[in-house]
Amino acid sequence: MNLKRKSKKTFIIAEAGNNHEGNLSNAKKLVNLAAKAGVDAIKFQTFLTEKFINKKDKKRFKQLKKFQLSFNQFKQLKNLANKKKLKFISTPLDISSAKFLIKNSDIVKVASSDNNFFPLLDVVLKSNKTVIISTGMTNYKELNYLIKYIVQKIGIKKTKEKIFLLHCVTSYPVEDKFVNLNSIPYLIEKTKLKIGYSDHSLGFEACLGAVSLGAKIIEKHFTTNKKLSKFRDHAISADFNELKLIVKGIRKIENQLGKLSKDITRPEKKFLKMLRRAPYSKKNLKKGTKISVKNIEFLRNTNSSNFLNLKGIIGKKIKKDLKKNMIINKDNLI
């Protein structure tokens, strides 16, 4: 899977996570709604509870065990997602799940919690899959170590082609003052890799800001209903209407971003002669009169896109008599 196929298009992921709460019908509904909202991919979490949660943490273990879907159910979800023209992504939370997803997902996502879990990373990196890694809970020194580790494992060429990093702040929800979207251009410059953004803030503005700062991937938590249950993730997730707004806003911003240049645009050209100013005689001027700021004025609607530099006219003499409100150009100056 190569995300470069649409390099100008932001890759938008609806992060369903565990918002299905272990119910396959709910999971399928999330897939269908994500497709309807216009995203590019749907993402879940794949895990065997006993392989990543300590049983002594009884409350957490019980909740995740309840949310656990089977490998066969994930195969069904992948088939449905692909049928709906969505890429199927999931985050493995244990090594067995990573091995399963290598064969049964379009892209593998590594969570912030596991961006230093190298045994799992080793399994994923061997797969030749596109890998998206969230960078929450790391500073640049730690992230640089991770990048060097990846390059050592798969080489610089594959790292640049296959590895995407997402700026992420591991907090649920993250307060606006900690979102730090400027990490996106910082990471683009420092890593030379493709950078995206995984959003845990409330609302949709951060996603739009991230795109304007260069994010190539946007991941947003997604639910069918923010009040579905007391499970924390519902409240911080976008619902269907919000997800549609995010997709619409991102696609609009992509159009607005344009290219890295500064040119006169096609629609601007028709205004050049209407809005640019030119020097006109403020009163009747005799031949030989020197031009000064006292005997000229600058007016719009000149039928000319040129503005004579003041140094090019001040102090110059008039070749012939000029009546009031006549344009002054090179032809009537000595």
Contacts in CASP RR format, 6 or more apart in sequence:
PFRMAT RR
TARGET T0000
AUTHOR 0000-0000-0000
METHOD contacts of the structure
MODEL  1
MNLKRKSKKTFIIAEAGNNHEGNLSNAKKLVNLAAKAGVDAIKFQTFLTE
KFINKKDKKRFKQLKKFQLSFNQFKQLKNLANKKKLKFISTPLDISSAKF
LIKNSDIVKVASSDNNFFPLLDVVLKSNKTVIISTGMTNYKELNYLIKYI
VQKIGIKKTKEKIFLLHCVTSYPVEDKFVNLNSIPYLIEKTKLKIGYSDH
SLGFEACLGAVSLGAKIIEKHFTTNKKLSKFRDHAISADFNELKLIVKGI
RKIENQLGKLSKDITRPEKKFLKMLRRAPYSKKNLKKGTKISVKNIEFLR
NTNSSNFLNLKGIIGKKIKKDLKKNMIINKDNLI
1 87 0 8 1.000
1 106 0 8 1.000
1 107 0 8 1.000
1 129 0 8 1.000
1 130 0 8 1.000
2 130 0 8 1.000
2 161 0 8 1.000
3 11 0 8 1.000
3 130 0 8 1.000
3 164 0 8 1.000
3 194 0 8 1.000
3 216 0 8 1.000
3 217 0 8 1.000
4 161 0 8 1.000
7 216 0 8 1.000
8 254 0 8 1.000
9 40 0 8 1.000
9 254 0 8 1.000
10 211 0 8 1.000
10 215 0 8 1.000
10 216 0 8 1.000
10 217 0 8 1.000
10 218 0 8 1.000
10 250 0 8 1.000
10 254 0 8 1.000
11 40 0 8 1.000
11 41 0 8 1.000
11 216 0 8 1.000
11 217 0 8 1.000
11 218 0 8 1.000
12 38 0 8 1.000
12 39 0 8 1.000
12 40 0 8 1.000
12 41 0 8 1.000
12 217 0 8 1.000
12 218 0 8 1.000
12 220 0 8 1.000
12 246 0 8 1.000
12 247 0 8 1.000
12 250 0 8 1.000
13 39 0 8 1.000
13 40 0 8 1.000
13 41 0 8 1.000
13 42 0 8 1.000
13 43 0 8 1.000
13 89 0 8 1.000
13 217 0 8 1.000
13 218 0 8 1.000
13 219 0 8 1.000
13 220 0 8 1.000
14 30 0 8 1.000
14 34 0 8 1.000
14 37 0 8 1.000
14 39 0 8 1.000
14 41 0 8 1.000
14 42 0 8 1.000
14 43 0 8 1.000
14 220 0 8 1.000
14 222 0 8 1.000
14 243 0 8 1.000
15 43 0 8 1.000
15 198 0 8 1.000
15 219 0 8 1.000
15 220 0 8 1.000
15 221 0 8 1.000
15 222 0 8 1.000
15 237 0 8 1.000
16 27 0 8 1.000
16 30 0 8 1.000
16 31 0 8 1.000
16 34 0 8 1.000
16 42 0 8 1.000
16 43 0 8 1.000
16 44 0 8 1.000
16 222 0 8 1.000
16 223 0 8 1.000
17 43 0 8 1.000
17 44 0 8 1.000
17 45 0 8 1.000
17 91 0 8 1.000
17 221 0 8 1.000
17 233 0 8 1.000
18 44 0 8 1.000
18 45 0 8 1.000
18 64 0 8 1.000
18 67 0 8 1.000
18 231 0 8 1.000
18 233 0 8 1.000
19 26 0 8 1.000
19 30 0 8 1.000
19 221 0 8 1.000
19 222 0 8 1.000
19 223 0 8 1.000
19 224 0 8 1.000
19 228 0 8 1.000
19 231 0 8 1.000
19 233 0 8 1.000
19 234 0 8 1.000
19 237 0 8 1.000
20 26 0 8 1.000
20 27 0 8 1.000
20 30 0 8 1.000
20 44 0 8 1.000
20 67 0 8 1.000
20 69 0 8 1.000
21 66 0 8 1.000
21 67 0 8 1.000
21 228 0 8 1.000
21 229 0 8 1.000
21 231 0 8 1.000
22 66 0 8 1.000
22 67 0 8 1.000
22 68 0 8 1.000
22 69 0 8 1.000
24 69 0 8 1.000
24 73 0 8 1.000
24 76 0 8 1.000
24 77 0 8 1.000
26 224 0 8 1.000
27 44 0 8 1.000
27 69 0 8 1.000
27 73 0 8 1.000
27 77 0 8 1.000
28 76 0 8 1.000
28 77 0 8 1.000
28 80 0 8 1.000
29 224 0 8 1.000
30 42 0 8 1.000
30 222 0 8 1.000
30 223 0 8 1.000
30 224 0 8 1.000
31 42 0 8 1.000
31 77 0 8 1.000
31 80 0 8 1.000
31 81 0 8 1.000
31 84 0 8 1.000
31 86 0 8 1.000
32 80 0 8 1.000
32 84 0 8 1.000
33 222 0 8 1.000
33 224 0 8 1.000
33 240 0 8 1.000
33 243 0 8 1.000
34 42 0 8 1.000
34 84 0 8 1.000
34 86 0 8 1.000
34 222 0 8 1.000
34 243 0 8 1.000
35 42 0 8 1.000
35 81 0 8 1.000
35 84 0 8 1.000
35 85 0 8 1.000
35 86 0 8 1.000
36 240 0 8 1.000
37 240 0 8 1.000
37 243 0 8 1.000
37 244 0 8 1.000
37 247 0 8 1.000
38 244 0 8 1.000
38 247 0 8 1.000
39 86 0 8 1.000
39 243 0 8 1.000
39 247 0 8 1.000
40 86 0 8 1.000
40 87 0 8 1.000
41 81 0 8 1.000
41 86 0 8 1.000
41 87 0 8 1.000
41 88 0 8 1.000
41 89 0 8 1.000
41 106 0 8 1.000
41 107 0 8 1.000
42 77 0 8 1.000
42 81 0 8 1.000
42 86 0 8 1.000
42 87 0 8 1.000
42 88 0 8 1.000
42 89 0 8 1.000
42 222 0 8 1.000
43 89 0 8 1.000
43 90 0 8 1.000
43 91 0 8 1.000
43 109 0 8 1.000
43 219 0 8 1.000
44 69 0 8 1.000
44 74 0 8 1.000
44 77 0 8 1.000
44 89 0 8 1.000
44 90 0 8 1.000
44 91 0 8 1.000
45 90 0 8 1.000
45 91 0 8 1.000
45 93 0 8 1.000
45 111 0 8 1.000
46 69 0 8 1.000
46 71 0 8 1.000
46 74 0 8 1.000
46 90 0 8 1.000
46 91 0 8 1.000
46 92 0 8 1.000
46 93 0 8 1.000
46 97 0 8 1.000
46 100 0 8 1.000
46 101 0 8 1.000
47 64 0 8 1.000
47 68 0 8 1.000
47 92 0 8 1.000
47 93 0 8 1.000
47 94 0 8 1.000
47 97 0 8 1.000
48 68 0 8 1.000
48 94 0 8 1.000
48 96 0 8 1.000
48 97 0 8 1.000
49 61 0 8 1.000
49 64 0 8 1.000
49 65 0 8 1.000
49 68 0 8 1.000
50 61 0 8 1.000
51 93 0 8 1.000
51 94 0 8 1.000
51 95 0 8 1.000
51 96 0 8 1.000
51 97 0 8 1.000
52 93 0 8 1.000
52 94 0 8 1.000
53 60 0 8 1.000
53 61 0 8 1.000
53 64 0 8 1.000
54 61 0 8 1.000
55 61 0 8 1.000
63 231 0 8 1.000
69 77 0 8 1.000
71 100 0 8 1.000
71 104 0 8 1.000
74 90 0 8 1.000
74 100 0 8 1.000
74 101 0 8 1.000
74 104 0 8 1.000
75 104 0 8 1.000
77 88 0 8 1.000
78 88 0 8 1.000
78 104 0 8 1.000
78 105 0 8 1.000
78 106 0 8 1.000
81 87 0 8 1.000
81 88 0 8 1.000
82 88 0 8 1.000
82 106 0 8 1.000
87 106 0 8 1.000
87 107 0 8 1.000
88 105 0 8 1.000
88 106 0 8 1.000
88 107 0 8 1.000
89 105 0 8 1.000
89 106 0 8 1.000
89 107 0 8 1.000
89 108 0 8 1.000
89 109 0 8 1.000
89 132 0 8 1.000
90 97 0 8 1.000
90 101 0 8 1.000
90 105 0 8 1.000
90 108 0 8 1.000
90 109 0 8 1.000
91 108 0 8 1.000
91 109 0 8 1.000
91 110 0 8 1.000
91 111 0 8 1.000
92 98 0 8 1.000
92 100 0 8 1.000
92 101 0 8 1.000
92 108 0 8 1.000
92 110 0 8 1.000
92 120 0 8 1.000
92 124 0 8 1.000
93 111 0 8 1.000
93 114 0 8 1.000
94 120 0 8 1.000
95 119 0 8 1.000
95 120 0 8 1.000
95 123 0 8 1.000
98 108 0 8 1.000
98 120 0 8 1.000
98 123 0 8 1.000
98 124 0 8 1.000
99 123 0 8 1.000
101 108 0 8 1.000
102 108 0 8 1.000
102 123 0 8 1.000
102 124 0 8 1.000
102 127 0 8 1.000
102 129 0 8 1.000
105 129 0 8 1.000
106 130 0 8 1.000
107 129 0 8 1.000
107 130 0 8 1.000
107 131 0 8 1.000
107 132 0 8 1.000
108 124 0 8 1.000
108 127 0 8 1.000
108 129 0 8 1.000
108 130 0 8 1.000
108 131 0 8 1.000
108 132 0 8 1.000
109 131 0 8 1.000
109 132 0 8 1.000
109 133 0 8 1.000
109 134 0 8 1.000
110 120 0 8 1.000
110 121 0 8 1.000
110 124 0 8 1.000
110 131 0 8 1.000
110 132 0 8 1.000
110 133 0 8 1.000
110 134 0 8 1.000
111 134 0 8 1.000
112 134 0 8 1.000
112 135 0 8 1.000
112 136 0 8 1.000
112 137 0 8 1.000
112 138 0 8 1.000
112 168 0 8 1.000
112 170 0 8 1.000
112 198 0 8 1.000
113 137 0 8 1.000
113 170 0 8 1.000
114 120 0 8 1.000
114 121 0 8 1.000
115 121 0 8 1.000
115 133 0 8 1.000
115 134 0 8 1.000
115 135 0 8 1.000
115 136 0 8 1.000
115 137 0 8 1.000
115 138 0 8 1.000
115 146 0 8 1.000
116 138 0 8 1.000
116 142 0 8 1.000
116 146 0 8 1.000
118 149 0 8 1.000
121 149 0 8 1.000
121 150 0 8 1.000
122 153 0 8 1.000
124 131 0 8 1.000
125 131 0 8 1.000
125 150 0 8 1.000
125 153 0 8 1.000
125 154 0 8 1.000
126 153 0 8 1.000
128 158 0 8 1.000
128 162 0 8 1.000
129 162 0 8 1.000
130 162 0 8 1.000
130 163 0 8 1.000
130 164 0 8 1.000
131 162 0 8 1.000
131 163 0 8 1.000
131 164 0 8 1.000
132 164 0 8 1.000
132 165 0 8 1.000
132 166 0 8 1.000
132 217 0 8 1.000
132 219 0 8 1.000
133 146 0 8 1.000
133 163 0 8 1.000
133 164 0 8 1.000
133 165 0 8 1.000
133 166 0 8 1.000
134 165 0 8 1.000
134 166 0 8 1.000
134 168 0 8 1.000
134 198 0 8 1.000
135 143 0 8 1.000
135 165 0 8 1.000
135 166 0 8 1.000
135 167 0 8 1.000
135 168 0 8 1.000
135 187 0 8 1.000
136 167 0 8 1.000
136 168 0 8 1.000
136 169 0 8 1.000
136 170 0 8 1.000
137 170 0 8 1.000
138 146 0 8 1.000
140 190 0 8 1.000
143 165 0 8 1.000
143 187 0 8 1.000
143 191 0 8 1.000
144 190 0 8 1.000
144 191 0 8 1.000
147 159 0 8 1.000
147 191 0 8 1.000
147 193 0 8 1.000
150 159 0 8 1.000
150 163 0 8 1.000
151 159 0 8 1.000
154 162 0 8 1.000
159 193 0 8 1.000
160 192 0 8 1.000
160 193 0 8 1.000
160 194 0 8 1.000
163 193 0 8 1.000
163 194 0 8 1.000
164 193 0 8 1.000
164 194 0 8 1.000
164 195 0 8 1.000
164 196 0 8 1.000
164 216 0 8 1.000
164 217 0 8 1.000
165 187 0 8 1.000
165 191 0 8 1.000
165 193 0 8 1.000
165 194 0 8 1.000
165 195 0 8 1.000
165 196 0 8 1.000
166 195 0 8 1.000
166 196 0 8 1.000
166 197 0 8 1.000
166 198 0 8 1.000
166 217 0 8 1.000
166 219 0 8 1.000
167 180 0 8 1.000
167 181 0 8 1.000
167 183 0 8 1.000
167 184 0 8 1.000
167 187 0 8 1.000
167 195 0 8 1.000
167 196 0 8 1.000
167 197 0 8 1.000
167 198 0 8 1.000
167 210 0 8 1.000
167 215 0 8 1.000
168 197 0 8 1.000
168 198 0 8 1.000
168 200 0 8 1.000
169 178 0 8 1.000
169 179 0 8 1.000
169 180 0 8 1.000
169 200 0 8 1.000
170 200 0 8 1.000
171 178 0 8 1.000
171 200 0 8 1.000
172 200 0 8 1.000
172 232 0 8 1.000
172 233 0 8 1.000
172 236 0 8 1.000
173 200 0 8 1.000
173 201 0 8 1.000
173 202 0 8 1.000
173 235 0 8 1.000
173 236 0 8 1.000
174 200 0 8 1.000
174 201 0 8 1.000
175 201 0 8 1.000
176 201 0 8 1.000
176 206 0 8 1.000
179 201 0 8 1.000
179 206 0 8 1.000
181 197 0 8 1.000
181 206 0 8 1.000
181 209 0 8 1.000
181 210 0 8 1.000
181 213 0 8 1.000
182 213 0 8 1.000
184 195 0 8 1.000
184 196 0 8 1.000
184 197 0 8 1.000
184 210 0 8 1.000
184 213 0 8 1.000
184 214 0 8 1.000
184 215 0 8 1.000
185 213 0 8 1.000
185 214 0 8 1.000
187 193 0 8 1.000
187 195 0 8 1.000
188 195 0 8 1.000
188 214 0 8 1.000
194 216 0 8 1.000
194 217 0 8 1.000
195 214 0 8 1.000
195 215 0 8 1.000
195 216 0 8 1.000
196 210 0 8 1.000
196 214 0 8 1.000
196 215 0 8 1.000
196 216 0 8 1.000
196 217 0 8 1.000
196 218 0 8 1.000
196 219 0 8 1.000
197 206 0 8 1.000
197 207 0 8 1.000
197 210 0 8 1.000
197 215 0 8 1.000
197 217 0 8 1.000
197 218 0 8 1.000
197 219 0 8 1.000
198 219 0 8 1.000
199 206 0 8 1.000
199 207 0 8 1.000
199 210 0 8 1.000
199 218 0 8 1.000
199 219 0 8 1.000
199 220 0 8 1.000
199 221 0 8 1.000
200 221 0 8 1.000
200 236 0 8 1.000
202 236 0 8 1.000
203 238 0 8 1.000
203 242 0 8 1.000
204 220 0 8 1.000
204 238 0 8 1.000
204 242 0 8 1.000
204 245 0 8 1.000
204 246 0 8 1.000
207 218 0 8 1.000
207 220 0 8 1.000
207 246 0 8 1.000
207 250 0 8 1.000
208 246 0 8 1.000
208 249 0 8 1.000
208 250 0 8 1.000
208 253 0 8 1.000
209 215 0 8 1.000
209 253 0 8 1.000
210 218 0 8 1.000
211 218 0 8 1.000
211 250 0 8 1.000
211 253 0 8 1.000
211 254 0 8 1.000
211 257 0 8 1.000
212 253 0 8 1.000
212 257 0 8 1.000
218 246 0 8 1.000
218 250 0 8 1.000
220 237 0 8 1.000
220 238 0 8 1.000
220 243 0 8 1.000
220 246 0 8 1.000
221 233 0 8 1.000
221 236 0 8 1.000
221 237 0 8 1.000
221 238 0 8 1.000
222 237 0 8 1.000
222 238 0 8 1.000
222 239 0 8 1.000
222 243 0 8 1.000
223 233 0 8 1.000
223 234 0 8 1.000
223 237 0 8 1.000
223 238 0 8 1.000
223 239 0 8 1.000
224 239 0 8 1.000
224 240 0 8 1.000
225 234 0 8 1.000
225 239 0 8 1.000
226 234 0 8 1.000
226 235 0 8 1.000
226 237 0 8 1.000
226 239 0 8 1.000
227 234 0 8 1.000
227 235 0 8 1.000
228 234 0 8 1.000
238 246 0 8 1.000
264 272 0 8 1.000
272 305 0 8 1.000
273 301 0 8 1.000
273 302 0 8 1.000
273 303 0 8 1.000
273 304 0 8 1.000
273 305 0 8 1.000
274 300 0 8 1.000
274 301 0 8 1.000
275 300 0 8 1.000
276 300 0 8 1.000
276 302 0 8 1.000
276 304 0 8 1.000
276 305 0 8 1.000
276 306 0 8 1.000
276 307 0 8 1.000
277 298 0 8 1.000
277 299 0 8 1.000
277 300 0 8 1.000
277 302 0 8 1.000
277 307 0 8 1.000
278 298 0 8 1.000
278 299 0 8 1.000
278 302 0 8 1.000
278 304 0 8 1.000
278 306 0 8 1.000
278 307 0 8 1.000
278 308 0 8 1.000
278 327 0 8 1.000
278 328 0 8 1.000
278 329 0 8 1.000
279 291 0 8 1.000
279 296 0 8 1.000
279 297 0 8 1.000
279 298 0 8 1.000
279 308 0 8 1.000
279 313 0 8 1.000
279 327 0 8 1.000
279 328 0 8 1.000
280 296 0 8 1.000
280 297 0 8 1.000
280 298 0 8 1.000
280 299 0 8 1.000
280 325 0 8 1.000
280 326 0 8 1.000
280 327 0 8 1.000
280 328 0 8 1.000
281 295 0 8 1.000
281 296 0 8 1.000
281 322 0 8 1.000
281 323 0 8 1.000
281 324 0 8 1.000
281 325 0 8 1.000
281 326 0 8 1.000
281 328 0 8 1.000
282 294 0 8 1.000
282 295 0 8 1.000
282 296 0 8 1.000
282 297 0 8 1.000
282 324 0 8 1.000
283 295 0 8 1.000
283 324 0 8 1.000
284 321 0 8 1.000
284 322 0 8 1.000
284 323 0 8 1.000
284 324 0 8 1.000
285 295 0 8 1.000
285 318 0 8 1.000
285 321 0 8 1.000
285 322 0 8 1.000
286 318 0 8 1.000
286 321 0 8 1.000
287 318 0 8 1.000
287 319 0 8 1.000
287 320 0 8 1.000
287 321 0 8 1.000
288 317 0 8 1.000
288 318 0 8 1.000
288 319 0 8 1.000
288 334 0 8 1.000
289 295 0 8 1.000
289 317 0 8 1.000
289 318 0 8 1.000
290 315 0 8 1.000
290 316 0 8 1.000
290 317 0 8 1.000
291 313 0 8 1.000
291 314 0 8 1.000
291 315 0 8 1.000
291 316 0 8 1.000
291 317 0 8 1.000
291 318 0 8 1.000
291 328 0 8 1.000
291 333 0 8 1.000
292 314 0 8 1.000
292 315 0 8 1.000
293 314 0 8 1.000
296 313 0 8 1.000
296 328 0 8 1.000
302 327 0 8 1.000
304 327 0 8 1.000
304 329 0 8 1.000
308 328 0 8 1.000
308 329 0 8 1.000
308 330 0 8 1.000
313 328 0 8 1.000
313 333 0 8 1.000
316 333 0 8 1.000
316 334 0 8 1.000
317 333 0 8 1.000
317 334 0 8 1.000
318 328 0 8 1.000
318 332 0 8 1.000
318 333 0 8 1.000
318 334 0 8 1.000
319 331 0 8 1.000
319 332 0 8 1.000
319 333 0 8 1.000
319 334 0 8 1.000
320 332 0 8 1.000
322 328 0 8 1.000
322 332 0 8 1.000
326 332 0 8 1.000
END
